[in-house]
Amino acid sequence: MARNIQSLERAAAMLRLLAGGERRLGLSDVASSLGLAKGTAHGILRTLQAEGFVEQDPASGRYQLGAELLRLGNSYLDVHELRARALVWTDDLARASGESVYVGVLHQSGVLIMHHVFRPDDSRQVLEVGAMQPLHSTALGKVLSAYDPVAHTQAHEVEREAFTPRTVTDGTGFEEILGLTRARGWASDVEETWEGVASVAAPIHDRRRMPVGAVAVAGAVERVCGESGEPRPALVASVRDCARAVSRDLGAGRF
């Protein structure tokens, strides 16, 4: 059986201790509460402080939880709230479009699929929750890159791989696509990531009007696109309506 790492156990116990108190704690308080030597407790606190998980008051020298924990906690809550708010609307979108629907969020320089509604037919399909998609070629990734400054930076820092002959990999061309995405409020991927597959995506915003994810419809090119080779206007409208509905449920108001 694998053994737990003692230093991590102590750090976790320290964070729980700081979370449970109503005041800042001094080094002696932390050490005595956890049964640690002062030197050991100080070393762990110093590491947690360097990572932003703990803050030290300059005047008193006492410790409290840091802003990084709040950021991580909000991220966790945002993702789970996003999925909960998207459930009904994405089911409706899948029924109306007859295609698969995905909700994606930024994660590790890519798009993490955190919700997937199957195409409403009898075909064999694989659940893609937890799968990663690239930022530069997918409709979900383009939307996130267009609206989220962090995603934008990451899309430029990673290597933009050419998955098909239609994939745009140069920086100038990619920026033009992002500009178009912001101008019209949606993005498309027509055989830029997978041959024969097209998708349309629109951004989801939270109560702070910040981009927290994107929703997309994906399917065979001949179904998603019209004779012009562009996504069908009715499908684009449906995806945008779904994104707006989820955004409103998250408190974003009207867009």
Helices and strands as residue ranges (DSSP letters): H 6-20, H 27-34, H 38-50, E 54-56, E 63-65, H 67-97, E 100-107, E 110-117, E 132-133, H 139-147, H 149-157, H 171-184, E 187-190, E 197-205, E 211-220, H 221-224, H 233-249
